[in-house]
Amino acid sequence: MRIIAGEWRGRTIRAPSGKEVRPTTGRIREAWMSALGGRLEDARVVDLFAGSGALGLEALSRGANEVTFVEQSRTALAALERNVESLSAWDRVRIVRADALRFVADWSEAPFDLALADPPYDRGFAGRLLERISERPFARELWVEHRSKESLPELPGVRKRKYGDTTISIWELPE
């Protein structure tokens, strides 16, 4: 995998081996980051179900100020740490080994500017994240990737961007 744009454009990042992690494809990541546009500039971002860190590292490359990566798999964390090291990004990164749903449930600090999430498909995580953020916002915006056919809770104001079999659902903190 490669960083698509920004400071680290073209730099290679590694995904963990095995079937434990399903990295967001380059095409989806590119569409996702383009849709985010200027929201990334100087943002405090949390990358939930971080895996290799591709989403958060792409956000850093495109101008995010800092990213907190949340992942519980040791294999994925090892790949994430190698990727952060290869980009010399430790000064802008925090890595938390935790269950992402538990992390957001326990979050008590100021909301992140942006939450990015690419949870495992077909296990209900996308819907649970949307429910959680609507009840107790841990970010001003949540962008969560899921299979297009996955049934999610009907929440007011949730927008969707569909890319074939993949959809990104977007929730924004009401003003």
trRosetta pair geometry for C-beta under 8 A, 3 or more apart (Angstrom, degrees):
i j d omega theta_ij theta_ji phi_ij phi_ji
1 12 7.0 120 77 -157 48 63
1 13 5.2 -39 86 68 102 83
1 14 7.4 161 36 -99 94 16
1 15 6.0 85 -6 -35 125 100
1 23 6.1 -106 -66 155 149 158
1 26 6.7 -179 -141 -69 83 97
1 52 7.0 111 43 109 148 158
1 54 5.9 -53 146 -108 153 126
2 10 5.8 -23 -173 -147 126 28
2 11 6.6 145 -154 73 75 34
2 12 5.7 -45 -97 -96 72 53
2 13 7.2 142 -113 16 21 77
2 26 7.1 28 50 -110 80 128
3 6 6.9 -82 159 57 118 95
3 8 4.3 35 70 105 167 99
3 9 5.9 -120 107 -105 98 25
3 10 6.7 -31 66 29 83 24
3 11 4.8 17 19 53 117 87
3 13 6.5 83 -47 -16 82 112
3 57 6.3 -101 -97 129 110 105
3 58 5.9 175 -141 -99 79 69
3 61 5.0 145 -172 -68 133 168
4 9 6.8 -33 122 -127 26 77
4 26 6.5 143 -79 -160 113 90
4 29 6.3 170 -21 111 136 108
4 30 5.0 -176 -147 -93 163 89
4 33 6.6 163 63 45 133 149
4 58 6.2 25 25 -132 96 116
4 61 8.0 140 51 93 60 145
5 9 5.2 3 -137 -96 26 108
5 30 7.7 101 -14 -127 109 83
5 33 6.9 176 39 119 116 142
5 58 7.6 57 46 -160 73 90
5 61 6.7 141 90 122 50 117
5 62 6.0 47 94 -88 97 101
6 9 5.8 153 53 -50 42 87
6 58 7.4 131 24 -168 134 55
6 60 7.9 153 125 103 151 47
6 61 3.5 130 85 142 130 81
6 62 4.0 -118 -68 -77 141 51
6 63 6.7 -133 -130 -25 126 70
7 60 7.5 -68 46 130 127 74
7 61 4.8 -144 46 -150 83 63
7 62 7.7 -138 5 -56 83 25
8 11 4.2 -55 175 18 95 133
8 57 7.2 -54 62 165 151 98
8 60 7.8 31 5 98 126 94
8 61 4.3 -92 33 -112 95 117
8 87 5.6 -19 -107 -132 149 117
9 61 6.9 138 -51 174 57 130
11 61 8.0 -162 35 -104 119 136
11 86 7.4 160 172 129 119 109
11 87 6.4 102 136 -96 157 95
12 86 7.8 -61 82 144 73 152
13 52 6.0 124 141 154 112 119
13 53 7.0 -117 -175 76 144 94
13 54 6.1 168 89 -96 143 76
13 57 6.1 126 -82 84 158 163
13 83 4.4 41 -147 -131 102 120
13 86 7.2 172 -107 68 66 135
13 87 7.7 -13 -87 -41 102 118
14 52 6.5 -151 99 -143 46 123
14 79 5.4 -126 102 -154 93 100
14 82 6.1 -20 48 98 123 129
14 83 6.2 -152 39 -70 73 95
15 21 6.2 -160 -175 101 98 124
15 23 4.7 -91 -105 -40 135 135
15 51 7.1 -11 -141 159 87 111
15 52 4.5 -79 -110 -60 58 144
15 54 7.6 -11 -85 -45 91 121
15 79 6.3 26 -176 180 21 155
16 20 6.6 -39 102 67 128 110
16 21 5.0 89 51 22 107 137
16 51 7.1 -133 14 -170 107 76
16 52 6.3 -160 -11 -77 75 86
16 73 7.3 -153 51 119 171 129
16 75 4.5 109 -170 142 142 94
16 76 4.8 -101 -12 -91 148 51
16 78 6.9 97 -105 64 111 90
16 79 4.0 -129 -65 -20 79 142
17 75 7.2 -99 54 -175 66 126
18 21 7.3 77 81 21 84 78
18 75 6.3 -8 35 156 135 164
19 22 7.8 13 -169 -66 60 84
20 73 5.5 139 153 -140 134 154
20 75 5.8 98 58 64 151 136
20 76 6.6 -128 114 -44 118 102
21 51 4.2 127 -152 -137 124 107
21 52 6.5 126 151 -30 152 84
21 73 6.8 -150 -58 63 102 159
21 75 7.4 -147 -15 102 115 107
21 76 5.0 128 -66 -94 136 112
21 79 7.7 -118 29 44 164 150
22 51 7.6 -101 52 -105 38 151
22 118 7.8 -134 85 149 83 111
22 120 7.0 105 20 -119 115 65
22 121 7.1 -35 58 -4 156 102
23 51 6.0 180 -92 136 68 149
23 52 5.7 -5 -98 17 115 128
23 54 5.6 81 -155 -7 107 150
24 28 5.1 -116 -179 87 94 118
24 29 4.8 116 116 -64 116 94
24 32 7.3 -28 172 5 148 149
24 54 5.9 -159 45 91 97 133
24 55 6.2 67 18 -62 144 99
24 118 5.1 -106 -55 -113 109 157
24 145 6.2 166 -103 -25 115 174
25 28 4.7 87 59 12 86 101
25 29 6.7 -154 92 -6 41 89
25 166 7.9 -157 24 -19 112 160
26 29 5.6 -56 -140 40 30 112
26 30 6.0 33 159 -22 66 107
27 30 5.9 -54 -148 34 25 111
27 31 6.5 22 154 -14 61 107
27 163 7.3 168 124 177 101 137
28 31 5.8 -56 -148 39 32 109
28 32 6.0 35 153 -23 67 110
28 145 7.0 73 161 -126 136 136
28 163 5.5 158 -109 91 86 158
28 166 5.5 -28 -110 99 138 158
28 168 7.8 149 -173 -47 101 114
29 32 5.6 -55 -143 37 29 115
29 33 6.2 22 161 -14 65 109
29 54 6.3 -76 -107 145 147 116
29 55 6.7 -141 -127 -94 102 68
29 58 5.9 179 177 -54 116 169
30 33 6.2 -57 -142 40 26 104
30 34 6.2 27 158 -18 62 109
31 34 5.8 -58 -147 38 27 111
31 35 6.3 29 155 -21 64 108
31 161 7.4 -176 143 145 115 132
31 163 5.8 144 70 -88 162 141
32 35 5.9 -59 -154 34 27 111
32 36 6.7 27 150 -21 62 105
32 55 7.5 -46 109 -126 146 101
32 116 7.9 91 160 -139 133 117
32 143 6.8 129 -161 153 107 140
32 145 7.5 -46 -92 -73 142 113
32 161 7.9 155 -101 85 64 141
32 168 5.9 145 -109 -77 99 160
33 36 5.5 -49 -150 31 36 115
33 40 7.4 13 -154 -47 84 147
33 58 5.5 -100 -80 146 141 125
33 59 7.3 -152 -117 -80 103 60
33 62 6.0 163 -170 -30 121 163
34 37 6.9 27 172 -65 40 67
35 161 6.1 -40 -112 -85 165 171
35 168 7.6 154 64 79 157 149
36 39 4.8 -101 -179 52 80 114
36 40 5.5 68 132 -40 123 100
36 59 7.7 -52 116 -110 166 92
36 62 7.9 100 88 108 123 150
36 114 7.4 56 -145 -144 124 153
36 143 7.2 -74 -83 -37 106 163
37 40 7.5 -175 98 6 28 92
38 41 5.3 -24 -168 1 69 119
39 43 6.3 37 149 -64 65 145
39 113 7.4 173 175 147 86 112
39 114 6.1 107 148 -76 114 137
39 141 7.1 -34 -167 39 145 156
40 43 5.3 -96 -153 15 33 127
40 45 7.5 0 -134 -60 75 134
40 59 5.3 -154 -136 -154 116 78
40 62 4.8 24 115 106 158 107
40 63 4.9 107 117 68 98 95
40 64 5.0 -72 -172 -59 85 79
40 114 7.3 -50 -97 17 57 163
41 63 4.4 -26 -103 138 55 137
41 64 7.8 -101 -89 -79 8 37
42 63 6.7 -39 -25 157 48 94
42 64 7.4 -57 64 -148 2 32
42 65 4.7 35 -157 -48 48 112
43 59 7.2 -75 72 177 120 117
43 63 7.6 73 13 110 87 82
43 64 4.7 -54 63 -127 88 81
43 65 6.2 -179 61 12 28 88
43 112 8.0 59 168 170 92 83
43 113 4.0 -130 -153 80 91 144
43 114 5.1 15 172 9 142 116
44 64 7.6 129 -89 -172 13 97
44 65 6.2 -34 -70 63 59 110
44 66 5.6 -1 -122 62 69 95
44 68 7.9 24 176 -6 85 100
44 112 5.0 -133 112 -146 94 71
44 113 4.9 120 48 2 71 96
44 114 7.5 157 82 28 48 72
45 56 6.1 168 114 -129 124 82
45 59 5.0 2 3 135 177 156
45 60 7.9 -131 44 -57 135 70
45 64 4.8 -31 -6 -151 127 146
45 66 7.1 -175 32 94 73 49
45 67 4.6 -22 76 -108 102 79
45 68 7.3 -171 97 26 52 66
45 112 6.2 84 -132 179 18 124
45 113 6.6 -48 -70 62 57 93
45 114 4.8 -21 -111 74 82 98
45 115 7.4 155 -162 -93 62 29
45 116 6.4 11 -174 0 111 106
46 67 7.2 147 -101 -162 24 64
46 68 4.7 -21 -112 67 77 100
46 69 7.9 168 -161 -83 56 22
46 70 6.5 19 -179 -8 101 113
46 112 4.6 -123 -10 -61 103 168
46 114 7.5 -174 28 97 63 53
46 115 4.9 -14 64 -114 100 77
46 116 7.3 -177 89 30 50 66
46 138 7.4 -40 34 133 156 109
46 139 6.4 -128 31 -76 113 126
47 50 4.4 77 117 -106 106 95
47 53 6.5 90 106 -137 159 59
47 55 5.2 159 -132 83 115 104
47 56 3.3 -83 -37 -53 147 115
47 59 7.4 -167 -68 18 111 135
47 67 5.7 24 -12 -177 109 115
47 68 7.2 -176 24 87 69 48
47 69 4.9 -16 64 -111 109 67
47 70 6.9 178 86 23 56 70
47 116 5.1 -15 -112 69 66 104
47 117 7.7 158 -166 -83 43 45
48 70 5.1 -10 -117 61 58 118
48 100 4.1 98 -168 -152 99 130
48 103 7.2 -172 -120 69 100 131
48 104 7.0 -6 -103 -45 141 119
48 115 6.2 20 -11 -175 116 101
48 116 7.0 179 23 86 74 48
48 117 4.1 -14 67 -102 109 95
48 119 7.1 -21 120 -64 100 90
48 129 7.0 147 99 -116 158 137
49 70 7.3 -4 -27 92 31 87
49 71 6.8 79 -154 -103 24 73
49 100 5.1 -55 -46 -31 71 156
49 117 5.7 73 28 -159 107 78
49 118 5.7 -137 94 73 114 54
49 119 4.3 170 -36 -94 166 58
49 120 7.1 -144 -153 -17 140 64
49 125 7.0 78 -58 151 145 153
50 53 5.2 16 169 -87 108 59
50 55 7.4 -130 -137 47 64 100
50 56 6.1 -17 -135 -3 108 130
50 69 4.0 58 -104 -164 166 94
50 70 5.9 141 -22 56 108 41
50 71 4.2 -87 47 -51 97 109
50 76 7.0 142 87 150 78 123
50 80 6.0 51 122 -104 121 144
50 95 7.9 -122 64 -132 165 84
51 54 6.9 -20 88 10 111 94
51 71 6.4 179 -38 -113 23 131
51 73 7.8 19 -109 46 52 128
51 76 4.9 -95 -140 -148 40 126
51 79 7.6 -27 160 80 61 128
51 80 7.3 147 115 -66 33 107
51 118 6.9 -47 2 81 128 115
52 76 6.6 -102 -58 -154 46 82
52 79 4.9 -58 -116 125 76 124
52 80 5.9 176 -162 -78 28 69
52 83 6.1 93 173 -31 81 152
53 56 5.1 -66 -165 55 75 107
53 57 4.9 73 134 -26 97 108
53 67 8.0 113 -159 120 99 141
53 69 5.5 -34 -107 -113 97 145
53 79 7.7 -168 7 113 97 84
53 80 4.3 115 -32 -133 116 90
53 83 5.2 -175 57 80 128 142
53 84 6.7 -70 154 -52 177 88
54 57 6.0 -60 -136 41 21 107
54 58 6.1 24 161 -21 61 109
55 58 5.8 -57 -150 35 27 111
55 59 6.5 28 151 -20 63 105
55 116 4.6 -161 149 135 136 143
55 118 6.2 163 -32 -11 141 121
56 59 5.4 -51 -149 34 35 114
56 60 6.5 36 152 -18 66 101
56 64 7.7 -91 -163 64 63 159
56 67 4.0 131 -169 178 110 149
56 69 5.4 -129 26 -84 168 93
56 93 7.8 97 142 -121 128 99
56 116 6.7 -174 -68 58 68 131
57 60 5.5 -47 -147 35 36 113
57 61 6.3 40 151 -22 64 104
57 67 7.5 -124 -65 48 38 164
57 83 6.1 -80 -69 147 154 124
57 84 7.5 -138 -92 -85 112 64
57 87 6.6 154 -149 -7 117 165
57 89 7.1 -179 -124 13 88 174
58 61 5.5 -52 -148 36 32 115
58 62 6.3 17 156 -8 64 112
59 62 6.0 -68 -147 46 28 102
59 63 7.9 -78 172 58 56 55
59 64 4.1 31 145 -18 93 140
59 67 6.0 122 79 -82 120 128
59 114 7.5 -168 -142 92 145 136
59 116 6.8 -159 -46 -15 140 148
60 63 7.9 179 -172 41 24 16
60 64 5.0 -69 -87 59 44 103
60 66 7.9 21 -103 -130 99 18
60 67 5.5 -87 -56 -11 105 126
60 87 7.9 105 98 136 136 149
60 89 6.1 60 146 -148 161 137
60 92 5.8 122 -136 117 124 137
60 93 7.5 -30 -80 -71 152 93
64 67 5.8 60 117 -57 142 95
64 92 7.8 124 104 168 86 124
64 114 7.7 -104 -114 51 120 128
65 92 7.0 -151 153 -147 42 106
66 92 5.0 -147 -110 -170 64 70
66 93 7.1 -173 -160 -74 75 28
66 94 7.2 37 171 -3 112 96
67 92 6.8 46 18 137 78 88
67 93 5.8 -13 68 -113 85 71
67 94 7.5 -160 101 34 46 69
68 93 7.8 140 -96 -165 32 52
68 94 4.5 -18 -113 70 77 106
68 95 7.8 173 -162 -83 55 23
68 96 6.3 19 178 -5 99 114
68 112 7.3 -120 31 -96 117 132
69 80 5.9 170 148 -172 159 143
69 93 6.7 3 -5 -165 108 100
69 94 7.1 -179 23 88 68 52
69 95 4.8 -15 64 -113 107 70
69 96 6.9 176 86 26 53 69
70 96 4.9 -16 -105 71 72 106
70 98 5.6 -49 -156 62 97 95
70 100 4.9 119 117 -104 124 79
70 103 4.9 -113 -143 27 146 174
71 76 5.0 -123 176 107 139 123
71 77 5.4 177 95 -72 120 80
71 80 6.3 160 25 -22 154 155
71 95 7.5 -34 32 -163 100 92
71 96 7.8 133 26 79 55 59
71 97 6.7 -39 82 -116 64 56
71 98 8.0 82 57 46 22 51
71 100 7.7 10 -88 -59 34 99
72 77 8.0 -62 154 -44 9 115
72 97 6.0 94 -120 -174 48 70
72 98 6.0 -72 -81 108 91 13
72 99 5.3 16 -57 -75 144 51
72 100 7.5 -115 -20 -24 102 71
73 76 3.9 71 79 14 113 108
73 77 6.4 -178 91 -13 57 84
74 77 5.6 -55 -144 37 31 114
74 78 6.4 35 156 -24 64 102
74 97 8.0 28 -88 -135 61 130
75 78 5.9 -53 -154 29 29 111
75 79 6.9 24 151 -12 62 105
76 79 5.8 -57 -153 39 36 109
76 80 6.1 38 150 -22 69 108
77 80 5.4 -52 -143 38 33 115
77 81 6.2 34 158 -20 66 104
77 95 6.8 114 -145 173 94 131
77 97 6.0 1 -94 -96 150 102
78 81 5.9 -53 -147 36 28 110
78 82 6.6 30 152 -18 62 105
79 82 5.7 -55 -151 36 33 112
79 83 6.4 32 152 -20 66 106
80 83 5.7 -57 -150 36 31 111
80 84 6.4 30 154 -17 66 104
80 95 6.4 141 122 -122 129 131
81 84 5.7 -51 -144 36 33 110
81 85 6.2 35 154 -19 64 107
81 95 6.8 -32 -80 -49 83 173
82 85 5.6 -57 -148 39 30 114
82 86 6.2 30 155 -22 66 107
83 86 5.7 -52 -143 34 31 110
83 87 6.5 13 160 -4 63 109
84 87 6.2 -70 -151 47 28 100
84 89 4.9 -106 -156 64 72 101
84 90 6.0 93 153 -74 112 64
84 93 5.2 -112 -137 62 131 172
84 95 7.3 -110 -25 -50 159 125
85 88 7.4 23 -175 -75 34 41
85 90 7.3 32 -91 -51 54 105
89 92 5.4 -65 -176 50 82 102
89 93 5.2 71 126 -24 96 124
90 93 5.8 -79 -133 46 30 107
96 103 6.4 113 116 -119 140 135
98 102 6.1 -123 170 79 103 106
98 103 4.5 113 109 -67 133 107
99 102 4.1 65 77 15 106 112
99 103 6.6 -173 86 -17 51 85
100 103 5.4 -51 -146 31 32 117
100 104 6.6 23 161 -12 66 103
100 117 7.0 125 171 -129 150 112
100 119 7.0 -138 61 -94 150 105
100 125 7.5 56 73 -163 125 123
100 129 7.7 -20 129 -90 116 113
101 104 6.3 -56 -148 39 30 102
101 105 6.3 33 153 -21 64 110
101 125 6.9 -124 -56 -139 115 87
101 128 5.9 -12 -115 127 129 130
101 129 7.1 -114 -99 -77 82 72
101 132 6.9 -176 -147 -50 80 158
102 105 5.5 -56 -145 37 32 115
102 106 6.2 18 160 -9 67 112
103 106 6.3 -72 -150 44 23 100
103 107 6.5 43 150 -51 63 97
104 107 5.3 -28 -145 -4 38 122
104 115 7.7 49 -103 -134 126 152
104 129 7.1 79 36 -131 166 79
104 132 5.5 86 114 137 127 143
104 133 7.2 -52 176 -71 139 78
104 138 4.5 -129 -151 0 89 165
105 132 6.5 -86 -77 -144 75 129
105 136 7.7 77 -132 70 48 138
107 138 4.3 73 71 -129 150 116
111 137 5.4 -12 -101 131 140 98
111 138 5.8 155 -127 168 81 22
111 139 5.2 159 -180 -105 98 18
111 140 5.6 124 121 -44 129 66
111 173 7.2 85 131 -63 169 149
112 115 5.6 108 74 -62 132 79
112 138 6.6 22 14 140 95 72
112 139 4.1 -26 65 -107 93 91
112 140 7.2 -123 96 8 52 75
113 139 6.9 -5 86 -160 17 87
113 140 5.5 -23 -153 28 40 120
113 141 7.3 -1 151 27 55 94
114 139 6.0 49 -164 -174 8 126
114 140 6.9 -39 -66 57 48 89
114 141 5.2 -14 -115 66 69 101
114 143 7.2 -1 -171 5 97 105
115 129 7.9 -162 129 -177 136 122
115 133 7.2 -152 45 -96 150 139
115 138 6.6 64 -64 95 144 95
115 139 3.6 -160 -22 -7 104 163
115 141 6.9 -167 29 96 71 53
115 142 4.5 -16 69 -109 112 73
115 143 7.1 174 89 27 59 62
115 144 8.0 0 114 -62 98 86
116 143 5.4 -13 -112 67 65 100
116 144 7.9 159 -167 -84 37 46
117 125 7.7 -144 162 137 126 109
117 126 7.3 159 111 -110 121 68
117 129 5.6 -156 84 -141 173 171
117 142 6.8 -1 6 -169 117 95
117 143 7.2 168 27 88 71 52
117 144 4.3 -11 69 -113 109 83
117 145 6.9 -158 99 22 59 72
118 144 7.7 174 -76 -157 35 55
118 145 4.5 7 -112 45 76 124
119 123 7.1 -117 143 60 111 108
119 125 3.4 -125 150 102 159 141
119 126 5.8 -160 46 -56 121 68
119 129 7.0 -178 -23 -25 138 133
119 144 7.1 -2 6 -161 100 104
119 145 7.7 175 27 69 59 75
119 146 7.3 2 57 -88 92 87
120 123 5.0 30 95 12 105 133
120 125 6.3 93 51 6 71 140
121 146 6.4 132 -120 -153 76 61
121 147 4.7 77 -153 -33 119 108
121 150 7.1 -137 -161 -62 81 134
122 147 6.1 18 -53 10 83 140
122 150 6.5 -139 -86 -97 55 109
124 127 5.5 -58 -164 46 65 112
124 128 5.7 65 141 -25 86 107
125 128 5.6 -60 -144 40 33 111
125 129 6.2 36 157 -23 68 103
126 129 5.9 -54 -152 33 29 111
126 130 6.6 26 152 -16 63 106
126 144 4.8 147 -140 143 87 128
126 145 7.4 -113 -100 86 123 32
126 146 3.8 -28 -52 -69 165 136
126 150 6.2 79 50 120 137 149
126 152 6.1 -66 114 -100 106 114
126 169 6.7 105 176 30 117 128
127 130 5.7 -55 -149 37 34 110
127 131 6.3 33 154 -18 67 105
127 150 7.4 -143 -37 150 104 111
127 151 7.3 10 -72 106 141 61
127 152 4.6 -166 -93 -132 90 67
127 153 5.4 114 -159 -9 98 85
128 131 5.6 -51 -145 37 33 112
128 132 6.1 35 155 -22 65 107
129 132 5.7 -56 -145 36 30 112
129 133 6.3 22 161 -14 66 107
129 142 6.4 -178 147 -178 109 144
129 144 5.4 151 84 -94 141 151
130 133 6.2 -57 -142 38 28 103
130 134 6.3 24 160 -17 63 110
130 142 7.0 -177 -98 98 60 143
130 144 6.7 -116 -56 28 90 150
130 152 6.1 56 27 -174 155 115
130 153 5.9 -171 97 49 121 103
130 155 5.8 -156 162 -2 113 146
130 158 6.6 19 -149 -103 131 140
130 169 6.5 -30 -81 117 131 138
130 171 5.9 149 -134 -40 83 143
131 134 6.1 -64 -150 38 27 108
131 135 6.4 18 156 -14 65 112
131 153 5.5 80 -71 14 94 154
131 155 7.6 -162 -88 -67 50 130
132 135 6.0 -66 -152 39 28 107
132 136 6.6 -48 176 50 66 88
132 138 7.4 -5 133 -2 105 117
133 136 7.4 -91 -131 72 24 48
133 137 5.5 47 -170 -114 72 56
133 138 6.1 -92 -110 27 82 83
133 139 6.6 -37 -132 43 124 86
133 142 4.9 -128 -48 -26 175 147
133 171 5.7 131 97 94 134 146
134 137 7.7 34 -100 -70 15 77
134 155 5.2 -129 -78 -142 153 139
134 171 6.7 -99 -66 -162 87 147
137 140 7.3 55 174 -90 129 32
137 173 5.3 57 -134 -102 156 110
139 142 5.6 120 70 -67 124 76
139 173 7.7 -150 111 -41 49 112
140 172 7.0 3 152 -155 70 69
140 173 4.7 -79 -149 9 56 126
141 170 6.8 -12 -171 -167 102 89
141 171 6.8 162 -155 86 53 55
141 172 5.0 -13 -104 -106 86 71
141 173 7.0 -96 -61 -3 51 82
142 170 7.2 167 86 -149 55 43
142 171 4.6 6 51 52 100 101
143 168 5.6 4 -175 180 92 113
143 169 7.6 164 -151 81 44 43
143 170 5.3 -5 -103 -103 74 82
144 168 6.9 155 75 -155 34 63
144 169 5.3 -19 62 59 91 91
144 170 8.0 177 21 -78 66 38
144 171 7.9 15 4 5 107 101
145 166 6.2 -12 -164 -170 100 108
145 167 7.4 155 -150 84 52 42
145 168 5.3 -30 -92 -97 65 78
146 150 4.7 -84 154 46 120 147
146 152 7.1 125 70 -65 161 121
146 166 7.5 150 81 -153 28 64
146 167 5.9 -25 68 66 76 87
146 168 7.9 135 20 -100 67 33
146 169 6.7 -2 22 -1 114 110
147 150 4.5 109 66 -30 85 104
147 165 6.2 -31 -148 163 77 86
147 166 6.9 -62 -114 -103 37 50
147 167 7.4 27 127 20 18 90
148 162 5.8 62 -116 -138 119 104
148 164 7.3 -141 -27 115 140 40
148 165 5.4 -132 9 -165 112 35
148 166 6.3 -35 -42 -2 89 3
148 167 4.5 112 -102 -27 66 107
149 165 7.7 -33 -7 -152 93 76
150 167 7.7 -144 40 43 98 117
152 158 7.6 -135 120 142 134 162
152 169 6.3 -170 -176 -72 178 165
154 158 7.9 -151 -159 34 39 128
155 158 4.8 80 72 -27 94 121
155 171 6.6 -3 101 -109 140 119
157 171 6.8 83 105 -140 98 66
157 172 6.4 -104 155 49 124 83
157 174 6.7 -154 -44 -76 169 94
158 169 5.6 -1 -179 -174 113 103
158 170 6.7 150 -160 72 61 47
158 171 5.3 -27 -103 -84 83 80
159 169 7.4 156 82 -157 42 53
159 170 4.6 -19 63 60 92 105
160 167 5.3 -12 -166 -174 109 118
160 168 7.0 151 -155 78 56 47
160 169 5.3 -23 -99 -101 81 67
160 170 7.2 -176 -81 15 30 81
161 167 6.8 152 77 -159 45 64
161 168 4.7 -9 57 56 99 98
161 170 7.0 47 -7 -18 99 116
162 166 7.5 151 -159 90 53 48
162 167 4.8 -25 -103 -103 69 88
163 166 4.8 -19 71 73 94 97
163 167 7.2 169 24 -88 68 36
163 168 7.4 35 1 -9 109 95
